[in-house]
Amino acid sequence: MFVNHCTSCDKKMLIFPSQVTGMAQIDGVNAMTYTCWCGSEQLWHDGAKVGQTEPALADIS
C-alpha cells in the first residue's frame, strides 16, 4: 500500500493493492493505475522522466 494525492478529490489517500487496476513499465518508467476512494481513476509513476536513459550496464560475459 502507498499514500498518493488524488487529482480529482484533492486529498491524500492510502491506496491498497485491491485498488490497483493496472501496472506497466514504459520507456523505463514504472506506472500504475488505481481507483481512488472517491471513485476517480488515477495514475501513479515512479518519477523517472520519459525518455531518460538508464545508466549503461557493463557487459560481464
trRosetta pair geometry for C-beta under 8 A, 3 or more apart (Angstrom, degrees):
i j d omega theta_ij theta_ji phi_ij phi_ji
1 14 5.9 26 166 176 123 91
1 15 6.1 174 -157 85 75 51
1 16 5.0 -23 -104 -105 110 52
1 17 6.6 -90 -71 -27 69 72
2 14 7.6 176 94 -151 23 57
2 15 5.6 -15 64 55 71 100
2 44 7.6 107 89 -153 140 166
3 12 5.6 23 176 175 106 104
3 13 7.0 173 -148 85 65 29
3 14 5.5 -36 -93 -95 75 59
3 15 7.2 155 -105 9 21 82
4 12 7.1 -177 96 -146 20 67
4 13 6.6 -25 63 59 67 76
4 15 5.6 1 20 -12 109 130
4 34 7.7 117 45 57 149 137
4 42 6.9 149 118 134 136 148
4 44 5.6 -83 -114 -92 153 122
5 10 7.6 -4 -178 -153 94 38
5 11 7.3 -171 -146 101 61 24
5 12 5.2 -38 -91 -91 68 71
5 13 8.0 126 -112 13 23 72
6 9 4.7 21 97 43 134 87
6 10 6.7 -76 84 -27 81 16
6 11 5.6 7 37 54 110 68
6 12 7.7 -177 4 -92 76 21
6 13 5.8 32 -28 4 113 119
6 36 4.3 65 -109 -118 132 153
6 37 7.9 -106 -52 36 152 76
6 38 6.3 126 158 21 164 123
6 40 6.1 113 -168 65 117 129
6 42 5.9 -99 -125 -80 74 143
7 10 7.4 23 -156 -77 24 58
7 40 7.6 -138 65 138 71 147
7 42 6.7 147 20 -121 92 99
8 36 6.4 -173 46 40 118 152
8 38 5.9 -159 98 87 118 138
8 40 3.5 176 15 -81 160 169
8 42 7.4 -118 -1 -75 107 98
9 13 7.9 55 69 -39 128 126
9 36 6.5 -170 13 137 118 147
9 37 7.8 -59 26 71 160 83
9 38 4.0 162 -45 -40 136 159
9 40 6.7 -168 -19 6 90 133
11 38 7.6 127 35 -36 118 125
13 36 5.8 115 40 -152 156 90
13 37 5.3 -162 -148 5 147 113
15 19 5.2 -114 -163 70 84 138
15 20 7.5 94 156 -60 113 76
15 34 5.4 50 -163 145 137 160
15 36 7.5 -68 -95 -110 105 55
15 44 8.0 -155 50 -37 166 146
16 19 5.3 100 60 0 69 102
17 20 5.6 -38 -160 7 48 117
19 34 4.7 54 127 -171 93 105
19 35 5.2 -129 -165 58 86 74
19 36 7.5 70 -176 -87 136 17
19 37 7.9 -51 -111 -62 146 60
20 23 6.8 10 174 -49 124 99
20 32 5.9 -46 -140 -178 107 115
20 33 7.3 110 -163 83 61 50
20 34 4.9 -46 -101 -97 47 96
21 33 4.8 -55 67 104 98 99
21 34 5.9 159 6 -108 84 32
21 35 6.0 79 -36 -27 122 90
21 41 7.1 -51 34 -133 152 99
22 32 6.9 171 91 -154 54 51
22 33 4.4 21 50 40 97 109
23 30 7.7 -13 -168 -171 93 85
23 31 7.2 161 -154 90 49 55
23 32 4.9 -9 -104 -106 77 83
23 33 7.8 -142 -66 23 40 67
24 30 7.9 167 92 -152 41 46
24 31 5.3 -13 65 63 83 99
24 32 7.9 169 23 -81 59 44
25 28 7.0 5 175 -120 99 13
25 29 6.9 165 -157 75 60 38
25 30 5.4 -26 -102 -97 84 60
25 31 7.2 160 -97 18 31 76
26 29 5.6 -26 69 58 72 92
26 31 6.1 -6 17 7 105 127
26 50 7.8 -13 111 -120 99 100
27 50 5.6 60 89 -150 144 73
27 51 6.4 -14 169 -58 141 38
28 48 6.0 -102 121 131 93 152
28 52 6.8 -115 88 76 135 81
28 53 7.8 128 -2 -135 165 26
28 54 5.5 -164 -129 -45 144 108
29 45 5.5 6 168 -168 111 121
29 46 6.3 -170 -161 42 66 94
29 48 4.7 -155 -103 72 80 107
29 49 7.8 -123 -82 87 121 12
29 50 6.0 -46 -25 -87 145 67
30 45 6.5 152 86 -155 54 64
30 46 4.3 56 52 -20 99 124
30 48 7.5 86 17 16 71 119
31 43 6.5 -15 -168 -169 104 98
31 44 7.1 156 -157 85 54 52
31 45 4.6 -20 -101 -99 77 91
31 46 7.7 -105 -66 -4 46 78
32 43 7.5 151 80 -157 43 52
32 44 4.8 -14 62 62 93 100
32 45 7.5 169 19 -81 65 45
33 41 6.3 0 -175 -175 109 97
33 42 6.9 158 -155 82 60 45
33 43 5.5 -29 -99 -99 73 66
33 44 7.7 177 -87 21 24 73
34 41 7.7 161 86 -153 30 55
34 42 5.6 -24 66 63 77 95
34 44 6.7 14 9 -2 113 113
35 39 6.6 -18 -176 -147 103 31
35 40 7.2 156 -155 78 61 33
35 41 5.9 -37 -99 -97 68 57
35 42 7.3 144 -111 16 18 84
36 39 6.8 -35 74 32 80 22
36 40 4.7 3 35 57 120 85
36 41 7.8 -143 4 -73 83 9
36 42 5.3 76 -42 -19 100 127
45 48 7.4 -104 153 39 105 72
48 52 5.6 -132 177 52 90 134
49 52 4.1 98 67 -37 90 118
